[in-house]
């Protein structure tokens, strides 16, 4: 731990112990998320992006949509260790929640996408996700849906506006509406000290004392608030042990190094958010840990080198539960039709 972080945490711990008023290393989510200048949000763009998010026709066989793995009717994940793509293929990483992803400075577990726009394009051509051959194939599919062509023309002001860049912009615009504000802890931070229980407040003090705030700080509880495209990474496991690390196969995936091909990036990951973490089991990049209590024990051991008592675990989990925000109601969109035809081959036995 860097020296300034050690003294910052020590100062917080001492102040809390003395009952002094302290400025905690977190803040409620702002009213508006960071938005690129070249992709301002409009009602029409958000509506188009929502349709595309829910549309399985942008997958090879018409079975997988963005929502298949990032279910916004729930917590923004599928609550599976790893998601099933086309032909029931599985990758090696768990689907992170899309809720509050607008506040990540980089996207994906390894931070390989600098924006939501970049991220939106990835799954479409991933062979174990939507499995389209390339983005030209995606746009050929979308361009043959008259309702989409009309919307792209209106939203992006042009005859030749049905492009992969604009597709990603529309999806990202919708994703920036997926924000869970006003959690009990946000209300606590705004002055309502009765918004969380005494046990949760005790758990808050425990995560400070243990040093969890070295990484889990800021408005999204996943690091210093950085500008878009600038990632905050941490090595995991930092202190590999003889129990948790082999049991949960944490060393099997080299993390950010899989993308950068740099040895110094091995086992580095974008720090995940704590917001709504109580709802997004299973945990860690490979979805190998079933419960939040076990995740707390693991983090204390392999990141901080500390053993925690069951009382501490219970207190911390109580605190983490206060980070569940209010989910804006989502409704299923009506998708544009393909009159008189289908994209998909017919099986003779089904005719």
matplotlib code that plots the C-alpha trace (Angstrom):
import matplotlib.pyplot as plt

x = [0.0, 1.3, 2.4, -0.2, -3.0, -1.8, -1.9, -5.2, -6.8, -5.1, -6.5, -10.0, -9.8, -8.7, -11.3, -14.1, -12.8, -13.0, -16.4, -15.2, -16.9, -15.0, -15.3, -15.8, -14.1, -17.4, -20.1, -23.6, -23.9, -24.2, -27.4, -25.8, -23.2, -20.2, -21.2, -18.9, -19.3, -19.9, -22.8, -25.3, -28.4, -31.8, -35.1, -35.2, -31.6, -32.2, -35.3, -33.4, -30.6, -33.1, -34.6, -31.1, -30.2, -33.1, -33.0, -31.6, -31.5, -28.1, -26.7, -25.9, -28.9, -31.3, -31.1, -28.8, -29.4, -27.4, -30.1, -29.5, -26.4, -27.1, -30.7, -32.0, -35.3, -33.2, -29.7, -28.0, -26.4, -27.7, -26.5, -24.5, -20.8, -20.4, -23.0, -24.2, -23.9, -24.8, -24.8, -24.6, -20.9, -19.4, -16.5, -14.3, -15.5, -18.7, -21.0, -20.6, -23.7, -24.6, -26.3, -24.1, -21.6, -21.8, -19.6, -16.8, -13.9, -13.2, -15.3, -14.9, -13.1, -9.8, -10.6, -10.0, -12.8, -12.4, -16.1, -19.6, -19.5, -16.4, -17.8, -21.1, -19.4, -17.4, -20.0, -21.6, -18.6, -17.3, -17.5, -18.8, -21.3, -23.4, -21.0, -21.6, -18.7, -17.9, -19.6, -20.5, -22.7, -24.3, -25.1, -26.4, -28.8, -29.9, -30.1, -32.7, -35.1, -37.0, -38.1, -34.4, -33.3, -36.0, -35.0, -31.3, -32.0, -34.1, -31.8, -28.5, -29.7, -28.6, -29.3, -26.2, -26.5, -27.1, -23.5, -21.9, -20.6, -24.1, -25.4, -22.9, -23.8, -27.5, -26.9, -24.5, -27.1, -29.6, -27.1, -26.4, -29.9, -29.3, -28.4, -29.5, -29.4, -30.7, -29.4, -29.7, -26.0, -26.5, -29.2, -26.8, -24.1, -26.6, -27.2, -29.9, -27.9, -30.9, -30.9, -28.6, -28.5, -26.0, -24.6, -24.1, -22.4, -20.1, -19.4, -18.6, -16.0, -14.6, -14.0, -12.1, -10.1, -9.2, -8.0, -10.7, -11.0, -7.6, -9.5, -13.2, -13.6, -15.2, -18.8, -19.0, -16.9, -14.4, -11.5, -10.5, -12.9, -11.0, -11.7, -13.2, -10.7, -8.3, -8.5, -8.0, -6.6, -5.5, -3.7, -5.9, -5.0, -2.4, -1.3, -2.0, -2.7, -2.8, -6.6, -8.7, -6.5, -6.4, -9.9, -11.5, -8.9, -8.0, -4.7, -6.1, -6.9, -4.1, -6.5, -5.5, -2.4, -4.7, -5.4, -2.1, 0.2, 2.4, 3.8, 3.5, -0.3, -0.7, -3.6, -4.5, -8.2, -10.5, -11.7, -15.4, -18.1, -19.6, -22.9, -25.6, -23.0, -25.4, -27.5, -24.9, -23.7, -21.7, -18.6, -15.2, -14.1, -14.7, -18.0, -16.5, -17.7, -21.4, -21.9, -21.1, -19.9, -17.2, -16.2, -15.6, -13.4, -11.4, -10.8, -9.6, -7.1, -5.8, -5.8, -5.1, -3.5, -5.9, -8.2, -11.7, -14.1, -17.6, -18.8, -16.8, -18.0, -21.6, -21.0, -19.4, -22.2, -24.7, -22.9, -22.7, -26.4, -26.9, -25.3, -28.3, -30.0, -33.4, -33.8, -35.7, -38.6, -37.8, -40.4, -39.8, -39.6, -41.6, -39.1, -39.4, -40.6, -39.3, -42.6, -43.0, -39.6, -37.1, -33.4, -33.1, -33.0, -36.0, -35.5, -37.4, -38.9, -40.5, -42.2]
y = [0.0, 3.4, 5.5, 8.3, 5.7, 4.2, 7.5, 8.4, 5.2, 5.6, 9.2, 8.0, 5.1, 7.4, 10.0, 7.4, 6.0, 9.4, 10.1, 13.0, 14.2, 12.8, 13.0, 9.5, 8.3, 7.8, 10.0, 9.6, 9.1, 12.4, 13.3, 12.8, 10.2, 11.2, 11.4, 11.8, 15.0, 13.2, 11.1, 13.4, 11.6, 12.2, 10.4, 9.0, 7.7, 6.1, 4.4, 3.1, 1.8, 0.1, -1.8, -2.9, -3.9, -6.3, -7.5, -11.1, -10.7, -9.1, -12.5, -15.2, -17.5, -14.9, -16.3, -13.9, -10.2, -7.9, -8.4, -12.2, -11.8, -8.4, -8.7, -5.2, -6.6, -7.7, -6.8, -6.4, -9.9, -13.4, -14.6, -17.4, -18.2, -17.6, -16.8, -19.0, -17.5, -18.8, -22.7, -22.6, -21.7, -20.3, -17.9, -17.8, -14.7, -13.8, -11.1, -7.9, -5.9, -3.2, -1.1, 1.9, 0.9, 4.5, 5.4, 3.0, 4.8, 1.7, -1.4, -5.2, -7.0, -6.2, -2.6, -3.3, -0.9, 2.8, 3.6, 2.1, 2.7, 0.6, -2.1, -2.4, -3.5, -6.3, -9.0, -8.9, -10.5, -12.5, -16.2, -17.4, -14.6, -13.3, -14.9, -12.6, -13.0, -9.2, -5.9, -5.8, -8.8, -7.1, -4.0, -6.0, -7.6, -4.3, -2.6, -5.1, -4.1, -1.1, 0.2, 0.4, 2.2, 4.8, 5.4, 5.6, 8.2, 10.3, 9.9, 10.5, 12.9, 11.2, 8.7, 6.6, 6.7, 2.9, 2.2, 0.1, 3.3, 4.7, 1.3, 1.4, 5.0, 4.2, 1.2, 3.3, 6.1, 3.6, 2.1, 5.5, 5.6, 2.4, 4.0, 3.0, 6.1, 6.7, 3.6, 3.6, 4.5, 7.4, 8.7, 8.3, 10.2, 13.0, 13.4, 10.8, 8.8, 6.5, 5.3, 2.4, 0.1, 0.2, -3.1, -1.6, 1.4, -0.9, -2.7, 0.6, 1.3, -2.3, -1.9, 1.3, -0.3, -3.3, -1.1, -2.1, 1.6, 1.5, 0.2, 0.5, 4.2, 7.0, 7.5, 4.0, 2.2, 1.1, 3.4, 7.0, 8.8, 8.9, 10.4, 8.1, 5.8, 5.9, 2.6, 1.9, -1.6, -3.9, -7.2, -10.1, -12.2, -9.9, -12.4, -15.9, -18.4, -22.1, -22.4, -19.9, -19.3, -23.0, -23.7, -21.0, -21.2, -17.5, -17.9, -19.6, -16.3, -13.8, -10.9, -7.7, -9.4, -11.5, -8.3, -6.3, -9.3, -7.6, -9.6, -6.7, -6.8, -10.4, -10.9, -7.2, -6.4, -3.3, -2.9, -3.9, -1.7, -2.5, -0.9, -3.6, -6.2, -7.9, -8.9, -9.9, -13.3, -15.3, -13.3, -12.6, -12.6, -16.3, -16.4, -19.1, -17.9, -18.4, -16.1, -12.6, -13.8, -16.0, -13.2, -11.0, -13.7, -14.2, -10.5, -10.0, -12.9, -12.6, -8.8, -7.6, -10.6, -10.6, -13.2, -11.8, -13.1, -14.2, -11.1, -8.9, -10.7, -10.3, -6.6, -6.0, -7.8, -5.7, -2.6, -3.9, -4.4, -0.7, -0.1, -1.5, 1.4, 2.1, 0.4, 2.5, 0.4, -1.2, -2.2, -4.4, -2.5, -3.2, -4.3, -3.3, -6.1, -7.9, -8.1, -11.3, -12.7, -14.1, -13.9, -17.5, -20.8, -23.1, -26.7, -29.0, -30.9, -27.7, -26.5]
z = [0.0, -0.9, 2.1, 1.5, 1.4, 4.6, 6.4, 4.8, 6.1, 9.5, 9.8, 8.9, 11.5, 14.2, 13.4, 13.4, 16.7, 18.3, 16.9, 14.9, 11.7, 8.7, 5.0, 3.8, 0.6, -1.2, -2.7, -4.1, -7.8, -9.7, -11.6, -15.0, -16.1, -18.2, -21.8, -24.9, -26.7, -30.0, -28.5, -26.8, -25.5, -26.9, -26.2, -29.8, -29.5, -26.2, -27.6, -30.6, -28.3, -26.0, -29.0, -30.2, -26.6, -26.5, -30.1, -30.5, -34.3, -34.1, -33.1, -35.6, -34.9, -33.4, -29.9, -28.0, -27.2, -25.0, -22.4, -22.4, -20.3, -18.8, -17.8, -17.0, -15.8, -12.8, -11.6, -15.0, -15.0, -15.5, -12.1, -13.8, -13.4, -17.2, -19.7, -22.6, -26.1, -29.5, -29.6, -25.8, -25.9, -22.8, -22.3, -19.2, -17.5, -15.7, -17.1, -15.1, -14.3, -16.8, -14.1, -13.3, -16.0, -17.3, -14.3, -15.2, -16.8, -18.8, -19.7, -19.4, -16.6, -18.3, -19.2, -22.9, -24.0, -23.3, -23.5, -23.5, -27.3, -27.7, -25.4, -27.2, -30.4, -28.8, -28.0, -31.5, -33.2, -30.2, -31.3, -27.9, -27.5, -30.5, -33.0, -36.0, -38.5, -38.5, -38.0, -41.7, -41.1, -38.1, -40.2, -43.2, -40.8, -39.2, -42.6, -43.8, -41.0, -42.4, -39.0, -37.9, -41.1, -40.6, -37.0, -37.7, -40.4, -38.0, -35.0, -36.8, -39.5, -42.7, -45.5, -44.7, -40.9, -40.4, -39.3, -36.6, -35.0, -34.7, -33.5, -30.6, -29.9, -29.6, -27.3, -25.1, -24.9, -23.5, -21.1, -19.7, -18.4, -16.3, -13.0, -9.5, -7.4, -3.9, -2.1, 1.7, 1.9, -0.6, 1.8, 4.7, 2.8, 2.3, 6.0, 6.9, 9.6, 10.2, 6.6, 7.5, 10.5, 13.3, 12.0, 8.5, 10.0, 11.9, 8.7, 7.0, 9.7, 9.3, 5.5, 6.3, 9.1, 6.9, 4.0, 1.4, 0.5, -1.1, -4.2, -3.4, -3.2, -5.2, -6.4, -7.9, -5.2, -7.8, -7.5, -7.9, -10.2, -13.4, -16.8, -19.4, -21.0, -18.1, -16.1, -12.4, -12.1, -9.2, -9.2, -8.1, -6.3, -4.8, -2.1, -3.6, -0.8, -0.6, -0.1, -1.9, -5.0, -6.1, -5.0, -7.1, -10.0, -9.7, -11.5, -14.6, -16.3, -16.8, -16.8, -18.5, -20.0, -22.2, -24.1, -23.7, -24.0, -21.4, -18.5, -16.1, -16.7, -15.6, -13.2, -13.2, -13.4, -13.5, -9.9, -9.9, -8.4, -5.0, -6.0, -6.0, -5.3, -2.9, -5.9, -8.5, -7.3, -8.3, -7.7, -9.2, -12.9, -13.3, -11.3, -9.1, -5.7, -4.8, -1.8, -0.8, 2.6, 1.0, -1.4, 1.7, 3.3, 0.1, -0.4, 3.1, 2.7, -0.8, -1.1, 2.4, 4.0, 6.9, 8.5, 9.3, 12.0, 11.1, 13.0, 10.7, 7.6, 8.8, 9.4, 6.1, 4.2, 6.1, 4.8, 1.3, 1.3, 1.8, -1.6, -3.4, -5.2, -6.7, -10.1, -12.6, -14.0, -17.4, -20.0, -23.0, -26.2, -29.4, -32.0, -35.7, -37.9, -41.1, -43.1, -45.1, -44.4, -41.9, -41.6, -40.3, -42.2, -41.7, -40.5, -42.9, -39.9, -38.6, -41.8]

ax = plt.figure().add_subplot(projection="3d")
ax.plot(x, y, z, "-o")
ax.set_aspect("equal")
plt.show()
